[in-house]
Structure formats: structure tokens, C-alpha cells
Amino acid sequence: MFRVSVLLSVRKTSTLQTTDVIPRKEKSRCGRVGGVSRSEKMVKQESESTNRPDNTAFTQQRLPAWQPILSAGIVIPGFVLIGLAFIGIGVALLVTSRSIQVLELDYTGDSNGSPCSSCSQSVIANCKCSLNFTLTTLFQGPVFFYYGLSNYFQNYRRYGASKDDNQLYGDLSYFTSPSSSCSPYDYDSSKKPIVPCGSIANSMFNDTFTLTWTVNGTTNNVPLDGKGIAWWTDYNIKYRNPSVTPLKNAFNGTVKPINWAKPAYELDASDPSNNGFVNQDFLVWMRRAALPNFRKLYRRIDASGDYQKGLPAGNYTIDITYNYPVRAFNGAKKIVFSNVSWMGGSNEFLGIAYLVIGSLCVVMSVVMLIVYAKFKFPDEE
């Protein structure tokens, strides 16, 4: 009896101890679970439910999808087709580009035998020189007349920023107070504001040209059309003249750029609407070139009379008023006549690029076919 009572007492004691400990453990679990309090867990659940996308096929990315299996039977023929297509396009572009007629005439005057050598070494304004050339066949129209410059960096950052867009938009308040970005071409030596200000306007190209055609001993002036040679957006949106009549009054109290022979409101004496900031030659010059060797449109050959189909065969003379100096920076000047095709002007690079990419695609397809035949065909057998 004694032994049984002792055992019972021990069991009761252990049972009581166990029941005493269990509530404490449950209380601890209810207070914090895994080191996270109940309030923190609720906040986390609310945050997750707030940021959770809607349970739709689109937001949960359950939409049906299809993608091709890039096997050799798809990739190799695909490369062949792409390569052949690029080669065909490249051949068409190259043939078209080479069919465009281009005539370039250098008139820098570096060599002593050049017709303009005396003008290139002279400091006299409006120096005259002439270039002669002969066309043996018809130069197909429409014919575009360009001037070209070499080693001339219009893309230089400080040069490109040297202008006042507000002034060029016709805002009169900037006529008297040009932007500091135009410095040092914002004011002249007497502190009068320069309009238009800046390096771009000050360095505007100012050589002029006339073209004559001699046939049967008779010399005829070739009509040159200077309308619409600038970008439409430049003429109608970006550049504006002040709403002042006459235009000359808007420039009161200002001076012309240092290197200009006449002010902006007198750029074209034959056409009053072609003066100021909307002058076509001015707009063409203000559209900066991206590369140091470039050409800009000067005129179109007016397709009328004897020139409806272009420039007829014969002897031609270009009379040049030589003003623009380029020898100081080892530059060069040239005159370019060119026509266009459905792809624009002459540009062989685009056709060559297509041919190179197309050829690479064909070569890669052959390489992949060899690799596939060597490593895959035996396994399939």
C-alpha cells in the first residue's frame, strides 16, 4: 500500500506540474508567434492584400500564350529568308543610289591653277571668280543646287548653343536683351544688342552664285528657285518675325551681326517676305549639320522652258561671289548638283549595310546547318 500510494502521489504531482506549465506555454504562443506579434501579423496581411493585384487572368498572368519552338528547322530557313531579303533590298538601294547623278565642283582655291585662287587669298569683299563645266548628256531633273563645306564642325556644343531661340521666335524683349548664351556675339563694342545674336548666325554662309548655259553661242541665265528650300517646321513654327510693320522698325536700337554685310531685314531685296528670321538661306544655315563634311541646299533648278527635264547638255558657267573664308581652318568649299530618286539623295552606305547584314545571315545559316548536320542527324537515326 505504501508503494502504491507513493507512486500515485508522484504521478499526481507530475500531472499537476504539467498542467501548470501548459497554460504558460499557450499564453506565450498566443502573445507572440515565431517572434512576430499578432498586430504586426495583421498589418502585414493588410499590406499584402492592399498591394495584391486583382485576381484576373491578365494581372495574374494566366492568359493563354504561344511562342514558336526555335528548332533548327525554323531558325536556319528563317536566317536564309532574312538574308536573301536583305541582299535583295541592298542591291536595289545600291543600284538606285548609283543611278543618281551627282556633279561636284571644288572652288576653295587652294591651288594656283584654280579659278578662285586669287579670291581665297584676298581680303576684298565680293571677290568674283567663275567655274566652267560641260555636260555631255542631260542631267535629269529635278536638279538641286547645293554648297558644301568640309572640316566645318557645326555640331560643336558651344557653337550649337550660341543662339537665342526667344529672339529668333520674334520676341521683342530679347531684341534689347539677348541671351547670355550668345556671348561674345550678344553685344557689339558699343554695347548695342546684336540681332540675330550668336555664333551660328554670325557665321552664316554668304557666297552667292549665278548659273548660265551657253548653247549655239548664246548665253542664257538658268533660273534658280530659292523658295521652300528650308524645313517647313523651321519656316512656320520655330522661327518667326516680330509683328511689326515695317519689319525694319523692329530692329531699331540693334545692330547686325559682325560678319554680315547687311541687316536681317534686308537679306532679300527682291522679295520682302523673304527677310528677317524667315529668310530661306538663313533658315537653311541655322539647321546645323551633324558631321564636319556636309552640304546645304542653295537653290533648285526651276523646271520651266528648256529646263523642264533638267539641265540640257552643253557648256555652263557658275559666277561666284567669293566671301566666305575657309582656309583659316583648313576647310574646303564645293558646289554640288544632284538629282534624287524614290529613296532620296545618293547614299551608298545604306545599300552596302543591307548587303553586309544579308550576307552575314546567309553565312550564319550555312554554319548552323553544318553544325546541326554534324551533331544532330546521327542521333535522329
Buried (B, 14 or more C-beta within 10 A) or exposed (E): EEEEEEEEEEEEEEEEEEEEEEEEEEEEEEEEEEEEEEEEEEEEEEEEEEEEEEEEEEEEEEEEEEEEEEEEEEBBEBBBEBBBEBBEBBBBBBEBBEEBBBBEBBBBBBEEEBBBBBBBEBEEEEBEBEBEEEBEEEBBBBBBBBBBBBEBBBEEEEBBEBBBEBBBBBEBEBBEEBBEBBEEBBBBEEEEBBBBBBBBBBBBBBBBBBBBBBEEEEEBEBBBBBEEBBBEEBBEEBBBBBEBEEBBEBBEEBBBBEBBEEBBBBBBEEEEEBBBBBBBBBBBBBBBBEEBEBBBBBBBBBBEEBBEEBBBEBEBBBEBBBBBBBEEEEBBBBBBBBBBBEBEBBBEEBBBEBBEBBBEBBEBBEEBBEEBEEEEEEEEE
